[in-house]
Amino acid sequence: MLYWLSISLKKRYAQLNTALTKMNEVDRDICHFVSNYDNPESLGAALFEPVRISSSIIPDFCCTAANLKFSNLVGWDYTNPPNLLTAHFVPIDEADKLLEALKYVFFHQKELDYSISTVHLKSAKSHICDCRMSPLGQGVLVSISTINPKHPEGTDTVSQVEVLENAFEACLNGITVYKAVLDDSQEPIDFKFEAINEVGLAMSGLSREQVIGKTLRELYPPTDSFGLFSIYKQVYTTREPYKGEHFYPDHGIWRKLVITYIERGIMVTYHDITPFKQLQQQHEQLIDYLVTSLPGGLVLLEPIMSDGQLVNLRIVRCNLAYAKPKDKDPDQLKGQLMDDVHPQWRSTQLMACVQQALLGDQACQGYETQRINGRLTEVDFQLIQVEGLLLITYRDLNNYHSEQHIQRLVSDLDRMSANLQEFAFVASHDLQEPLRKIQQFGGLLAAQYGDQLGAGREFLDRMQGSAGRLSSLLKELLDYSRLTTRLKEFKLVSLTELVTRVLNRFAIEIRESEARVYVDSLPIVMGDEIQLELLFEHLISNSIKFAASGTSPNIHIRSVTDYEEQLPAWLDIKGSRTEFICIKVVDEGIGFEQQHAERVFGVFQRLHGKSQYLGVGMGLAICRRVVENHKGAIVAQSDKGAGATFTIFLPSAG
């Protein structure tokens, strides 16, 4: 299951990266087509692509490619289109109509004839153009068929400055314009803030008054440490634009940047990609965890091709389980060729699977023999093609068969345990009936013919005593088996109220033995009320029964908060969020030697003869089973003649 999960996540992650790359890059083939579009009937052509917020929300379109005729019409260099929004090409009052027309063609994938007014970016002259809009790739192709001059006296025109200002403020990305600060040799030594839009201000957390007129070094002294100043300087000096992602360590954010040269300075367009980077990092961490935690070997290979033929395989990545049999670390194998790492691979089934994958098969499996931990081991492998790479996972078949054998043994053991529990329940229940007959007829015999039995009366009394002990044993055995076969749904139980009820049932024994029982306020737990009553019944019964000769039992039941050092090792699991409550039942009875502290919890275990103390040796075994059913523990501490302390750990209800 883990294997297929790792493969699925790896594939989804690769697909996500591919999709994001395609969303952020213009299709070069379409751009080339548009730039060289030379239909004699067309007076200009341009490609507009959507600016997306989501799959269904498009606030604007951006012109990403145009041919020479269209570029001359609007006044830009067609070999380097500046990626302007729709508001740059038409008067401001027509921008919304143009946007709706582009959306219609894009979403419905239908052609549309439309009339627009274009504005020359340099001269601000406008023309009325008839055009046809057609869906093309991930955008809309606008092809102009007629051009008519637009006379200013008929309608009001919007100046180029207004258009640019509106587009500048309406952009969904942050935009900052810098003027270069030059030294005597005309080399840039700093950049001054000339303009910044509202989105840029919001991302900076500053006001316009705090920014405009200041230089980078004044506002952000660690500019050099960001690595941005050298990029700004490079763009200004070479006039070549820059696109990339940048991390700001002081703020812990990522931004995607586009830096372009403008007259006497640069313009930086940016948007926050921190959420995507965080998601990407989480995916990488998850994949790292899956790769390193897989019990079998895993390796990612890059095919090396020449003239369409496979030359070799290069290891891109592998886990420790793959590298360890080769006496290497995963980092040492990264970049190594398969011919060097596994010289015989071409003669194994791996070669055939690789060739199948290169021919188009998405998955393949096979077997081979490897030397693992000094022994030859048969392994099977799965090969999957992921974005041009080959992902191979290995499984040690010897371990796999051993695990299956262990699982069968565990299953058999569980079944045998269940059968034994059922047998104990049925046997103890069914044996009660003939035993009751023995006791009844024995009682009748003693009552009616006891005087006539003479010395035989002693044998009858012994028989009745033995039957009574057997009855007690079967009852305890029945209670013990029920602890496993008849578990009830847990609920909130007040231990204070529960212990009070138990003490009421022992009222006669407490009065006759003149026992003193002290009960502190006890917590509330989640548990089976009947089982918990059984737990305290046996502990209180033992404390009364095993009182020192000539003394009255003295019993104290209390809750303890400072118990961490006493918590058994099997409950003290690092990283576990389970909290426990601790109850101590302390008496001043005869006690026992500490070496018997574990033995007393065994089934039918007695430390004293049956003539000294009544019982069958099941009470503390029942106590342990109750506590274990509640995912807790019980331990005993005692010294002979100094009483005993039973410490109970149960999961807290909170």
Secondary structure as a PSIPRED ss2 file (coil, helix, strand):
# PSIPRED VFORMAT (PSIPRED V4.0)

   1 M C   1.000  0.000  0.000
   2 L H   0.000  1.000  0.000
   3 Y H   0.000  1.000  0.000
   4 W H   0.000  1.000  0.000
   5 L H   0.000  1.000  0.000
   6 S H   0.000  1.000  0.000
   7 I H   0.000  1.000  0.000
   8 S H   0.000  1.000  0.000
   9 L H   0.000  1.000  0.000
  10 K H   0.000  1.000  0.000
  11 K H   0.000  1.000  0.000
  12 R H   0.000  1.000  0.000
  13 Y H   0.000  1.000  0.000
  14 A H   0.000  1.000  0.000
  15 Q H   0.000  1.000  0.000
  16 L H   0.000  1.000  0.000
  17 N H   0.000  1.000  0.000
  18 T H   0.000  1.000  0.000
  19 A H   0.000  1.000  0.000
  20 L H   0.000  1.000  0.000
  21 T H   0.000  1.000  0.000
  22 K H   0.000  1.000  0.000
  23 M H   0.000  1.000  0.000
  24 N H   0.000  1.000  0.000
  25 E C   1.000  0.000  0.000
  26 V C   1.000  0.000  0.000
  27 D C   1.000  0.000  0.000
  28 R H   0.000  1.000  0.000
  29 D H   0.000  1.000  0.000
  30 I H   0.000  1.000  0.000
  31 C H   0.000  1.000  0.000
  32 H H   0.000  1.000  0.000
  33 F H   0.000  1.000  0.000
  34 V H   0.000  1.000  0.000
  35 S H   0.000  1.000  0.000
  36 N C   1.000  0.000  0.000
  37 Y C   1.000  0.000  0.000
  38 D C   1.000  0.000  0.000
  39 N C   1.000  0.000  0.000
  40 P C   1.000  0.000  0.000
  41 E C   1.000  0.000  0.000
  42 S C   1.000  0.000  0.000
  43 L C   1.000  0.000  0.000
  44 G C   1.000  0.000  0.000
  45 A E   0.000  0.000  1.000
  46 A E   0.000  0.000  1.000
  47 L E   0.000  0.000  1.000
  48 F E   0.000  0.000  1.000
  49 E E   0.000  0.000  1.000
  50 P E   0.000  0.000  1.000
  51 V E   0.000  0.000  1.000
  52 R C   1.000  0.000  0.000
  53 I C   1.000  0.000  0.000
  54 S C   1.000  0.000  0.000
  55 S C   1.000  0.000  0.000
  56 S C   1.000  0.000  0.000
  57 I C   1.000  0.000  0.000
  58 I C   1.000  0.000  0.000
  59 P C   1.000  0.000  0.000
  60 D E   0.000  0.000  1.000
  61 F E   0.000  0.000  1.000
  62 C E   0.000  0.000  1.000
  63 C E   0.000  0.000  1.000
  64 T E   0.000  0.000  1.000
  65 A E   0.000  0.000  1.000
  66 A E   0.000  0.000  1.000
  67 N C   1.000  0.000  0.000
  68 L H   0.000  1.000  0.000
  69 K H   0.000  1.000  0.000
  70 F H   0.000  1.000  0.000
  71 S H   0.000  1.000  0.000
  72 N H   0.000  1.000  0.000
  73 L H   0.000  1.000  0.000
  74 V H   0.000  1.000  0.000
  75 G C   1.000  0.000  0.000
  76 W C   1.000  0.000  0.000
  77 D C   1.000  0.000  0.000
  78 Y C   1.000  0.000  0.000
  79 T C   1.000  0.000  0.000
  80 N C   1.000  0.000  0.000
  81 P C   1.000  0.000  0.000
  82 P C   1.000  0.000  0.000
  83 N C   1.000  0.000  0.000
  84 L C   1.000  0.000  0.000
  85 L E   0.000  0.000  1.000
  86 T H   0.000  1.000  0.000
  87 A H   0.000  1.000  0.000
  88 H H   0.000  1.000  0.000
  89 F C   1.000  0.000  0.000
  90 V C   1.000  0.000  0.000
  91 P C   1.000  0.000  0.000
  92 I H   0.000  1.000  0.000
  93 D H   0.000  1.000  0.000
  94 E H   0.000  1.000  0.000
  95 A H   0.000  1.000  0.000
  96 D H   0.000  1.000  0.000
  97 K H   0.000  1.000  0.000
  98 L H   0.000  1.000  0.000
  99 L H   0.000  1.000  0.000
 100 E H   0.000  1.000  0.000
 101 A H   0.000  1.000  0.000
 102 L H   0.000  1.000  0.000
 103 K H   0.000  1.000  0.000
 104 Y H   0.000  1.000  0.000
 105 V H   0.000  1.000  0.000
 106 F H   0.000  1.000  0.000
 107 F H   0.000  1.000  0.000
 108 H H   0.000  1.000  0.000
 109 Q C   1.000  0.000  0.000
 110 K C   1.000  0.000  0.000
 111 E C   1.000  0.000  0.000
 112 L E   0.000  0.000  1.000
 113 D E   0.000  0.000  1.000
 114 Y E   0.000  0.000  1.000
 115 S E   0.000  0.000  1.000
 116 I E   0.000  0.000  1.000
 117 S E   0.000  0.000  1.000
 118 T E   0.000  0.000  1.000
 119 V E   0.000  0.000  1.000
 120 H C   1.000  0.000  0.000
 121 L C   1.000  0.000  0.000
 122 K C   1.000  0.000  0.000
 123 S C   1.000  0.000  0.000
 124 A C   1.000  0.000  0.000
 125 K C   1.000  0.000  0.000
 126 S E   0.000  0.000  1.000
 127 H E   0.000  0.000  1.000
 128 I E   0.000  0.000  1.000
 129 C E   0.000  0.000  1.000
 130 D E   0.000  0.000  1.000
 131 C E   0.000  0.000  1.000
 132 R E   0.000  0.000  1.000
 133 M E   0.000  0.000  1.000
 134 S E   0.000  0.000  1.000
 135 P E   0.000  0.000  1.000
 136 L E   0.000  0.000  1.000
 137 G C   1.000  0.000  0.000
 138 Q C   1.000  0.000  0.000
 139 G E   0.000  0.000  1.000
 140 V E   0.000  0.000  1.000
 141 L E   0.000  0.000  1.000
 142 V E   0.000  0.000  1.000
 143 S E   0.000  0.000  1.000
 144 I E   0.000  0.000  1.000
 145 S E   0.000  0.000  1.000
 146 T E   0.000  0.000  1.000
 147 I E   0.000  0.000  1.000
 148 N E   0.000  0.000  1.000
 149 P E   0.000  0.000  1.000
 150 K C   1.000  0.000  0.000
 151 H C   1.000  0.000  0.000
 152 P C   1.000  0.000  0.000
 153 E C   1.000  0.000  0.000
 154 G C   1.000  0.000  0.000
 155 T C   1.000  0.000  0.000
 156 D C   1.000  0.000  0.000
 157 T C   1.000  0.000  0.000
 158 V C   1.000  0.000  0.000
 159 S C   1.000  0.000  0.000
 160 Q H   0.000  1.000  0.000
 161 V H   0.000  1.000  0.000
 162 E H   0.000  1.000  0.000
 163 V H   0.000  1.000  0.000
 164 L H   0.000  1.000  0.000
 165 E H   0.000  1.000  0.000
 166 N H   0.000  1.000  0.000
 167 A H   0.000  1.000  0.000
 168 F H   0.000  1.000  0.000
 169 E H   0.000  1.000  0.000
 170 A H   0.000  1.000  0.000
 171 C C   1.000  0.000  0.000
 172 L C   1.000  0.000  0.000
 173 N C   1.000  0.000  0.000
 174 G E   0.000  0.000  1.000
 175 I E   0.000  0.000  1.000
 176 T E   0.000  0.000  1.000
 177 V E   0.000  0.000  1.000
 178 Y E   0.000  0.000  1.000
 179 K E   0.000  0.000  1.000
 180 A E   0.000  0.000  1.000
 181 V E   0.000  0.000  1.000
 182 L E   0.000  0.000  1.000
 183 D C   1.000  0.000  0.000
 184 D C   1.000  0.000  0.000
 185 S C   1.000  0.000  0.000
 186 Q C   1.000  0.000  0.000
 187 E C   1.000  0.000  0.000
 188 P E   0.000  0.000  1.000
 189 I E   0.000  0.000  1.000
 190 D E   0.000  0.000  1.000
 191 F E   0.000  0.000  1.000
 192 K E   0.000  0.000  1.000
 193 F E   0.000  0.000  1.000
 194 E E   0.000  0.000  1.000
 195 A E   0.000  0.000  1.000
 196 I E   0.000  0.000  1.000
 197 N C   1.000  0.000  0.000
 198 E H   0.000  1.000  0.000
 199 V H   0.000  1.000  0.000
 200 G H   0.000  1.000  0.000
 201 L H   0.000  1.000  0.000
 202 A H   0.000  1.000  0.000
 203 M H   0.000  1.000  0.000
 204 S H   0.000  1.000  0.000
 205 G C   1.000  0.000  0.000
 206 L C   1.000  0.000  0.000
 207 S C   1.000  0.000  0.000
 208 R H   0.000  1.000  0.000
 209 E H   0.000  1.000  0.000
 210 Q H   0.000  1.000  0.000
 211 V H   0.000  1.000  0.000
 212 I C   1.000  0.000  0.000
 213 G C   1.000  0.000  0.000
 214 K C   1.000  0.000  0.000
 215 T E   0.000  0.000  1.000
 216 L H   0.000  1.000  0.000
 217 R H   0.000  1.000  0.000
 218 E H   0.000  1.000  0.000
 219 L H   0.000  1.000  0.000
 220 Y C   1.000  0.000  0.000
 221 P C   1.000  0.000  0.000
 222 P C   1.000  0.000  0.000
 223 T H   0.000  1.000  0.000
 224 D H   0.000  1.000  0.000
 225 S H   0.000  1.000  0.000
 226 F H   0.000  1.000  0.000
 227 G C   1.000  0.000  0.000
 228 L H   0.000  1.000  0.000
 229 F H   0.000  1.000  0.000
 230 S H   0.000  1.000  0.000
 231 I H   0.000  1.000  0.000
 232 Y H   0.000  1.000  0.000
 233 K H   0.000  1.000  0.000
 234 Q H   0.000  1.000  0.000
 235 V H   0.000  1.000  0.000
 236 Y H   0.000  1.000  0.000
 237 T H   0.000  1.000  0.000
 238 T H   0.000  1.000  0.000
 239 R C   1.000  0.000  0.000
 240 E C   1.000  0.000  0.000
 241 P C   1.000  0.000  0.000
 242 Y E   0.000  0.000  1.000
 243 K E   0.000  0.000  1.000
 244 G E   0.000  0.000  1.000
 245 E E   0.000  0.000  1.000
 246 H E   0.000  0.000  1.000
 247 F E   0.000  0.000  1.000
 248 Y E   0.000  0.000  1.000
 249 P C   1.000  0.000  0.000
 250 D C   1.000  0.000  0.000
 251 H C   1.000  0.000  0.000
 252 G C   1.000  0.000  0.000
 253 I E   0.000  0.000  1.000
 254 W E   0.000  0.000  1.000
 255 R E   0.000  0.000  1.000
 256 K E   0.000  0.000  1.000
 257 L E   0.000  0.000  1.000
 258 V E   0.000  0.000  1.000
 259 I E   0.000  0.000  1.000
 260 T E   0.000  0.000  1.000
 261 Y E   0.000  0.000  1.000
 262 I E   0.000  0.000  1.000
 263 E C   1.000  0.000  0.000
 264 R C   1.000  0.000  0.000
 265 G E   0.000  0.000  1.000
 266 I E   0.000  0.000  1.000
 267 M E   0.000  0.000  1.000
 268 V E   0.000  0.000  1.000
 269 T E   0.000  0.000  1.000
 270 Y E   0.000  0.000  1.000
 271 H E   0.000  0.000  1.000
 272 D E   0.000  0.000  1.000
 273 I C   1.000  0.000  0.000
 274 T H   0.000  1.000  0.000
 275 P H   0.000  1.000  0.000
 276 F H   0.000  1.000  0.000
 277 K H   0.000  1.000  0.000
 278 Q H   0.000  1.000  0.000
 279 L H   0.000  1.000  0.000
 280 Q H   0.000  1.000  0.000
 281 Q H   0.000  1.000  0.000
 282 Q H   0.000  1.000  0.000
 283 H H   0.000  1.000  0.000
 284 E H   0.000  1.000  0.000
 285 Q H   0.000  1.000  0.000
 286 L H   0.000  1.000  0.000
 287 I H   0.000  1.000  0.000
 288 D H   0.000  1.000  0.000
 289 Y H   0.000  1.000  0.000
 290 L H   0.000  1.000  0.000
 291 V H   0.000  1.000  0.000
 292 T H   0.000  1.000  0.000
 293 S H   0.000  1.000  0.000
 294 L C   1.000  0.000  0.000
 295 P C   1.000  0.000  0.000
 296 G C   1.000  0.000  0.000
 297 G C   1.000  0.000  0.000
 298 L E   0.000  0.000  1.000
 299 V E   0.000  0.000  1.000
 300 L E   0.000  0.000  1.000
 301 L E   0.000  0.000  1.000
 302 E E   0.000  0.000  1.000
 303 P E   0.000  0.000  1.000
 304 I E   0.000  0.000  1.000
 305 M E   0.000  0.000  1.000
 306 S E   0.000  0.000  1.000
 307 D C   1.000  0.000  0.000
 308 G C   1.000  0.000  0.000
 309 Q E   0.000  0.000  1.000
 310 L E   0.000  0.000  1.000
 311 V E   0.000  0.000  1.000
 312 N E   0.000  0.000  1.000
 313 L E   0.000  0.000  1.000
 314 R E   0.000  0.000  1.000
 315 I E   0.000  0.000  1.000
 316 V E   0.000  0.000  1.000
 317 R E   0.000  0.000  1.000
 318 C E   0.000  0.000  1.000
 319 N C   1.000  0.000  0.000
 320 L H   0.000  1.000  0.000
 321 A H   0.000  1.000  0.000
 322 Y H   0.000  1.000  0.000
 323 A H   0.000  1.000  0.000
 324 K H   0.000  1.000  0.000
 325 P H   0.000  1.000  0.000
 326 K H   0.000  1.000  0.000
 327 D C   1.000  0.000  0.000
 328 K C   1.000  0.000  0.000
 329 D C   1.000  0.000  0.000
 330 P H   0.000  1.000  0.000
 331 D H   0.000  1.000  0.000
 332 Q H   0.000  1.000  0.000
 333 L H   0.000  1.000  0.000
 334 K C   1.000  0.000  0.000
 335 G C   1.000  0.000  0.000
 336 Q C   1.000  0.000  0.000
 337 L E   0.000  0.000  1.000
 338 M H   0.000  1.000  0.000
 339 D H   0.000  1.000  0.000
 340 D H   0.000  1.000  0.000
 341 V H   0.000  1.000  0.000
 342 H C   1.000  0.000  0.000
 343 P C   1.000  0.000  0.000
 344 Q C   1.000  0.000  0.000
 345 W H   0.000  1.000  0.000
 346 R H   0.000  1.000  0.000
 347 S H   0.000  1.000  0.000
 348 T C   1.000  0.000  0.000
 349 Q H   0.000  1.000  0.000
 350 L H   0.000  1.000  0.000
 351 M H   0.000  1.000  0.000
 352 A H   0.000  1.000  0.000
 353 C H   0.000  1.000  0.000
 354 V H   0.000  1.000  0.000
 355 Q H   0.000  1.000  0.000
 356 Q H   0.000  1.000  0.000
 357 A H   0.000  1.000  0.000
 358 L H   0.000  1.000  0.000
 359 L C   1.000  0.000  0.000
 360 G C   1.000  0.000  0.000
 361 D C   1.000  0.000  0.000
 362 Q C   1.000  0.000  0.000
 363 A E   0.000  0.000  1.000
 364 C E   0.000  0.000  1.000
 365 Q E   0.000  0.000  1.000
 366 G E   0.000  0.000  1.000
 367 Y E   0.000  0.000  1.000
 368 E E   0.000  0.000  1.000
 369 T E   0.000  0.000  1.000
 370 Q E   0.000  0.000  1.000
 371 R E   0.000  0.000  1.000
 372 I E   0.000  0.000  1.000
 373 N C   1.000  0.000  0.000
 374 G C   1.000  0.000  0.000
 375 R E   0.000  0.000  1.000
 376 L E   0.000  0.000  1.000
 377 T E   0.000  0.000  1.000
 378 E E   0.000  0.000  1.000
 379 V E   0.000  0.000  1.000
 380 D E   0.000  0.000  1.000
 381 F E   0.000  0.000  1.000
 382 Q E   0.000  0.000  1.000
 383 L E   0.000  0.000  1.000
 384 I E   0.000  0.000  1.000
 385 Q E   0.000  0.000  1.000
 386 V E   0.000  0.000  1.000
 387 E C   1.000  0.000  0.000
 388 G C   1.000  0.000  0.000
 389 L E   0.000  0.000  1.000
 390 L E   0.000  0.000  1.000
 391 L E   0.000  0.000  1.000
 392 I E   0.000  0.000  1.000
 393 T E   0.000  0.000  1.000
 394 Y E   0.000  0.000  1.000
 395 R E   0.000  0.000  1.000
 396 D E   0.000  0.000  1.000
 397 L H   0.000  1.000  0.000
 398 N H   0.000  1.000  0.000
 399 N H   0.000  1.000  0.000
 400 Y H   0.000  1.000  0.000
 401 H H   0.000  1.000  0.000
 402 S H   0.000  1.000  0.000
 403 E H   0.000  1.000  0.000
 404 Q H   0.000  1.000  0.000
 405 H H   0.000  1.000  0.000
 406 I H   0.000  1.000  0.000
 407 Q H   0.000  1.000  0.000
 408 R H   0.000  1.000  0.000
 409 L H   0.000  1.000  0.000
 410 V H   0.000  1.000  0.000
 411 S H   0.000  1.000  0.000
 412 D H   0.000  1.000  0.000
 413 L H   0.000  1.000  0.000
 414 D H   0.000  1.000  0.000
 415 R H   0.000  1.000  0.000
 416 M H   0.000  1.000  0.000
 417 S H   0.000  1.000  0.000
 418 A H   0.000  1.000  0.000
 419 N H   0.000  1.000  0.000
 420 L H   0.000  1.000  0.000
 421 Q H   0.000  1.000  0.000
 422 E H   0.000  1.000  0.000
 423 F H   0.000  1.000  0.000
 424 A H   0.000  1.000  0.000
 425 F H   0.000  1.000  0.000
 426 V H   0.000  1.000  0.000
 427 A H   0.000  1.000  0.000
 428 S H   0.000  1.000  0.000
 429 H H   0.000  1.000  0.000
 430 D H   0.000  1.000  0.000
 431 L H   0.000  1.000  0.000
 432 Q H   0.000  1.000  0.000
 433 E H   0.000  1.000  0.000
 434 P H   0.000  1.000  0.000
 435 L H   0.000  1.000  0.000
 436 R H   0.000  1.000  0.000
 437 K H   0.000  1.000  0.000
 438 I H   0.000  1.000  0.000
 439 Q H   0.000  1.000  0.000
 440 Q H   0.000  1.000  0.000
 441 F H   0.000  1.000  0.000
 442 G H   0.000  1.000  0.000
 443 G H   0.000  1.000  0.000
 444 L H   0.000  1.000  0.000
 445 L H   0.000  1.000  0.000
 446 A H   0.000  1.000  0.000
 447 A H   0.000  1.000  0.000
 448 Q H   0.000  1.000  0.000
 449 Y H   0.000  1.000  0.000
 450 G H   0.000  1.000  0.000
 451 D H   0.000  1.000  0.000
 452 Q H   0.000  1.000  0.000
 453 L H   0.000  1.000  0.000
 454 G C   1.000  0.000  0.000
 455 A C   1.000  0.000  0.000
 456 G H   0.000  1.000  0.000
 457 R H   0.000  1.000  0.000
 458 E H   0.000  1.000  0.000
 459 F H   0.000  1.000  0.000
 460 L H   0.000  1.000  0.000
 461 D H   0.000  1.000  0.000
 462 R H   0.000  1.000  0.000
 463 M H   0.000  1.000  0.000
 464 Q H   0.000  1.000  0.000
 465 G H   0.000  1.000  0.000
 466 S H   0.000  1.000  0.000
 467 A H   0.000  1.000  0.000
 468 G H   0.000  1.000  0.000
 469 R H   0.000  1.000  0.000
 470 L H   0.000  1.000  0.000
 471 S H   0.000  1.000  0.000
 472 S H   0.000  1.000  0.000
 473 L H   0.000  1.000  0.000
 474 L H   0.000  1.000  0.000
 475 K H   0.000  1.000  0.000
 476 E H   0.000  1.000  0.000
 477 L H   0.000  1.000  0.000
 478 L H   0.000  1.000  0.000
 479 D H   0.000  1.000  0.000
 480 Y H   0.000  1.000  0.000
 481 S H   0.000  1.000  0.000
 482 R H   0.000  1.000  0.000
 483 L H   0.000  1.000  0.000
 484 T H   0.000  1.000  0.000
 485 T H   0.000  1.000  0.000
 486 R C   1.000  0.000  0.000
 487 L C   1.000  0.000  0.000
 488 K C   1.000  0.000  0.000
 489 E C   1.000  0.000  0.000
 490 F C   1.000  0.000  0.000
 491 K E   0.000  0.000  1.000
 492 L E   0.000  0.000  1.000
 493 V E   0.000  0.000  1.000
 494 S E   0.000  0.000  1.000
 495 L H   0.000  1.000  0.000
 496 T H   0.000  1.000  0.000
 497 E H   0.000  1.000  0.000
 498 L H   0.000  1.000  0.000
 499 V H   0.000  1.000  0.000
 500 T H   0.000  1.000  0.000
 501 R H   0.000  1.000  0.000
 502 V H   0.000  1.000  0.000
 503 L H   0.000  1.000  0.000
 504 N H   0.000  1.000  0.000
 505 R H   0.000  1.000  0.000
 506 F C   1.000  0.000  0.000
 507 A H   0.000  1.000  0.000
 508 I H   0.000  1.000  0.000
 509 E H   0.000  1.000  0.000
 510 I H   0.000  1.000  0.000
 511 R H   0.000  1.000  0.000
 512 E H   0.000  1.000  0.000
 513 S H   0.000  1.000  0.000
 514 E C   1.000  0.000  0.000
 515 A C   1.000  0.000  0.000
 516 R E   0.000  0.000  1.000
 517 V E   0.000  0.000  1.000
 518 Y E   0.000  0.000  1.000
 519 V E   0.000  0.000  1.000
 520 D C   1.000  0.000  0.000
 521 S C   1.000  0.000  0.000
 522 L C   1.000  0.000  0.000
 523 P C   1.000  0.000  0.000
 524 I E   0.000  0.000  1.000
 525 V E   0.000  0.000  1.000
 526 M E   0.000  0.000  1.000
 527 G E   0.000  0.000  1.000
 528 D C   1.000  0.000  0.000
 529 E H   0.000  1.000  0.000
 530 I H   0.000  1.000  0.000
 531 Q H   0.000  1.000  0.000
 532 L H   0.000  1.000  0.000
 533 E H   0.000  1.000  0.000
 534 L H   0.000  1.000  0.000
 535 L H   0.000  1.000  0.000
 536 F H   0.000  1.000  0.000
 537 E H   0.000  1.000  0.000
 538 H H   0.000  1.000  0.000
 539 L H   0.000  1.000  0.000
 540 I H   0.000  1.000  0.000
 541 S H   0.000  1.000  0.000
 542 N H   0.000  1.000  0.000
 543 S H   0.000  1.000  0.000
 544 I H   0.000  1.000  0.000
 545 K H   0.000  1.000  0.000
 546 F C   1.000  0.000  0.000
 547 A C   1.000  0.000  0.000
 548 A C   1.000  0.000  0.000
 549 S C   1.000  0.000  0.000
 550 G C   1.000  0.000  0.000
 551 T C   1.000  0.000  0.000
 552 S C   1.000  0.000  0.000
 553 P C   1.000  0.000  0.000
 554 N E   0.000  0.000  1.000
 555 I E   0.000  0.000  1.000
 556 H E   0.000  0.000  1.000
 557 I E   0.000  0.000  1.000
 558 R E   0.000  0.000  1.000
 559 S E   0.000  0.000  1.000
 560 V E   0.000  0.000  1.000
 561 T C   1.000  0.000  0.000
 562 D C   1.000  0.000  0.000
 563 Y C   1.000  0.000  0.000
 564 E H   0.000  1.000  0.000
 565 E H   0.000  1.000  0.000
 566 Q H   0.000  1.000  0.000
 567 L C   1.000  0.000  0.000
 568 P C   1.000  0.000  0.000
 569 A C   1.000  0.000  0.000
 570 W C   1.000  0.000  0.000
 571 L C   1.000  0.000  0.000
 572 D C   1.000  0.000  0.000
 573 I C   1.000  0.000  0.000
 574 K C   1.000  0.000  0.000
 575 G C   1.000  0.000  0.000
 576 S C   1.000  0.000  0.000
 577 R C   1.000  0.000  0.000
 578 T C   1.000  0.000  0.000
 579 E C   1.000  0.000  0.000
 580 F E   0.000  0.000  1.000
 581 I E   0.000  0.000  1.000
 582 C E   0.000  0.000  1.000
 583 I E   0.000  0.000  1.000
 584 K E   0.000  0.000  1.000
 585 V E   0.000  0.000  1.000
 586 V E   0.000  0.000  1.000
 587 D E   0.000  0.000  1.000
 588 E C   1.000  0.000  0.000
 589 G C   1.000  0.000  0.000
 590 I C   1.000  0.000  0.000
 591 G C   1.000  0.000  0.000
 592 F C   1.000  0.000  0.000
 593 E C   1.000  0.000  0.000
 594 Q H   0.000  1.000  0.000
 595 Q H   0.000  1.000  0.000
 596 H H   0.000  1.000  0.000
 597 A C   1.000  0.000  0.000
 598 E C   1.000  0.000  0.000
 599 R H   0.000  1.000  0.000
 600 V H   0.000  1.000  0.000
 601 F H   0.000  1.000  0.000
 602 G C   1.000  0.000  0.000
 603 V C   1.000  0.000  0.000
 604 F C   1.000  0.000  0.000
 605 Q C   1.000  0.000  0.000
 606 R C   1.000  0.000  0.000
 607 L C   1.000  0.000  0.000
 608 H C   1.000  0.000  0.000
 609 G C   1.000  0.000  0.000
 610 K C   1.000  0.000  0.000
 611 S C   1.000  0.000  0.000
 612 Q C   1.000  0.000  0.000
 613 Y C   1.000  0.000  0.000
 614 L C   1.000  0.000  0.000
 615 G C   1.000  0.000  0.000
 616 V C   1.000  0.000  0.000
 617 G C   1.000  0.000  0.000
 618 M C   1.000  0.000  0.000
 619 G H   0.000  1.000  0.000
 620 L H   0.000  1.000  0.000
 621 A H   0.000  1.000  0.000
 622 I H   0.000  1.000  0.000
 623 C H   0.000  1.000  0.000
 624 R H   0.000  1.000  0.000
 625 R H   0.000  1.000  0.000
 626 V H   0.000  1.000  0.000
 627 V H   0.000  1.000  0.000
 628 E H   0.000  1.000  0.000
 629 N H   0.000  1.000  0.000
 630 H C   1.000  0.000  0.000
 631 K C   1.000  0.000  0.000
 632 G C   1.000  0.000  0.000
 633 A E   0.000  0.000  1.000
 634 I E   0.000  0.000  1.000
 635 V E   0.000  0.000  1.000
 636 A E   0.000  0.000  1.000
 637 Q E   0.000  0.000  1.000
 638 S E   0.000  0.000  1.000
 639 D C   1.000  0.000  0.000
 640 K C   1.000  0.000  0.000
 641 G C   1.000  0.000  0.000
 642 A C   1.000  0.000  0.000
 643 G C   1.000  0.000  0.000
 644 A E   0.000  0.000  1.000
 645 T E   0.000  0.000  1.000
 646 F E   0.000  0.000  1.000
 647 T E   0.000  0.000  1.000
 648 I E   0.000  0.000  1.000
 649 F E   0.000  0.000  1.000
 650 L E   0.000  0.000  1.000
 651 P E   0.000  0.000  1.000
 652 S E   0.000  0.000  1.000
 653 A C   1.000  0.000  0.000
 654 G C   1.000  0.000  0.000
